[in-house]
Amino acid sequence: MSVTNTRSPYLHIGRASELRGRERAWYRFLEMLPAILSIGTLVLLTVLSFVTPHIVAYFTICFSAYWLLKSIFLSIHLTHNFRRLRHHMTIDWVGRLKNTKYDDIVHMVLFPFYQEPYEVIAESIQALSRSRYNLKNIVIVLAVEERAGEEALRNAQKAKDEFGSLFLDIAITVHPAGVPGEVAGKGSNIAYATPQAVKSAIDTKKIPHEKVLVSSFDIDTVVYPDYFACLTWHFLTAERPLQSSFQPIPLFNNNIWRAPMLSRVLAYSTTFWQMIQQERPERLSTFSSHTIPLPALEAVGFWQNNMVNEDSRIYWNLFMHYDGEYDVIPIAYPVSMDANVAGSFWGTIKNLYKQHRRWSYGAENIPYIIFNFAKNSRISFVKKARVLFVQIEGFWSLVTQPLILFAVGWLPLFVGGAVFNDSILSYNLPKVSSWFLTTAMLGLIFLALYASRLVPPRPDGSKKSQSVFMVVQWILVPITMVIFSSIPGLDAQIRLALGKYMGFWVTPKDR
């Protein structure tokens, strides 16, 4: 079913400061909402630990039991998707395409970059050149930042000179620096680059826009040989292909063997979460590398240029434009990127924190969703309620659950007073809760197993002991949940609530 509507003037709203009067005040409150809910929960449990510790103790026991059940539930989804991924990696996707009309599908691949070295750019393009798909149906767009200086432009031109003859085209765009109203980063870069490249590489060749799929990749994204064949098959068999985005599984394998343990745990944790979400497509939104049909992008004016997390916001732009009739189709097929690695251990810790704070800043979508829902009566109440619950609960649990499980929930034992400490409940709280948490942590065995089957072969010259650490590293999960989930999440929500809006932080990449 085709849905048409007039584009909302609020479709590209980025923050409250862009509004006036009551609308500005309302949006400002909505920006505070994630922090109010998260901090309110933690403060309430802390206060009740002093006043009525038995209530918090019962809550902690129940919450630990809930966490165990949730861990089992998510593990089942992960297992299903892992099997699906392994199966999809064995399929001859080019062979499947022979039964479809695919010869006219053109892929435009966006590679925005800042100051990454040429080796990173070349590695990603070389992977594209090994695709089992007609390379003359692939357009590469090297989206350069003007603020990166002449070196970045020279690297783009060098890549075009080296690889240009292999593809339909390699277009180079230069995103101007200091454009008023923009947030400098990936979103503003690709929002500028895409229409420029469409004019120079698509329209001049008279390619119908409905035959063009636009993939937004990080510059370190390395595709597997059958990726574009798999993507094309999913597009051609989708129920409503022009109203669907396509989401692969992000693997952070490019440099995984030289990444510290914390970086590896967080990298695979992100992959596993995306795999779980693929089994729940009603909860899935676009993340990092993703693909959108060109007509849909044009309908919403491309990616927002005033956002930190443009990858998820573009989905909500499309969801609002098509009155909720827009899908994210999971592709149980991977693309590979870099794990977050710096030149030193503490540098890596700092970068991991910044990366996860940026991802957690996706809470900025909550005010956008609520504000636009209030303006759009064409989306059903049931769909609105389901979406809001998923989004609000997701960002709330990101911050609160690890702290409740490993810190706040145990406060009654320390501040509950003599009466509580002499009670049977005080005696049973650590025993019962620990049993639930320990049982839930047994799921780490599955994570270690799946990670060991996703990791690339150990490179020559590396120590055999690294293979052991690939398994042992999962004992760090409770630490990573607090330090790289709760704390940066709370940091991001507080910044949003105070109006201390974040800018885009570029994850460093090197070779």
Secondary structure, DSSP 8 states (H G I E B T S, - for coil): --------TTTT--SGGGS-HHHHHHHHHHHHHHHHHHHHHHHHHHHHHHH-HHHHHHHHHHHHHHHHHHHHHHHHHHHHHHHHHHHHTTS-HHHHHTTS--TT-EEEEEEEESS--HHHHHHHHHHHHT-SS-GGGEEEEEEEEGGG-HHHHHHHHHHHHHHGGGSSEEEEEEE-S--TT--TTHHHHHHHHHHHHIIIIIGGGT--GGGEEEEE--TT-EE-TTHHHHHHHHHHT-SSGGGEEEEEEEE--TTGGGS-HHHHHHHHHHHHHHHHHHT-GGG----SSEEEEHHHHHHTTSS-SS-S-HHHHHHHHHHHHTTT--EEEEEEEEEE------SSHHHHHHHHHHHHHHHHGGGGHHHHHHHHHHH-SSS-HHHHHHHHHHHHHHHHHHHHHHHHHHTGGGTHHHHSHHHHHTSHHHHHHHHHHHHHHHHHHTTHHHHHHHHHHHS----TTS-THHHHHHHHGGGGHHHHHIIIIIHHHHHHHHHHHHT------------
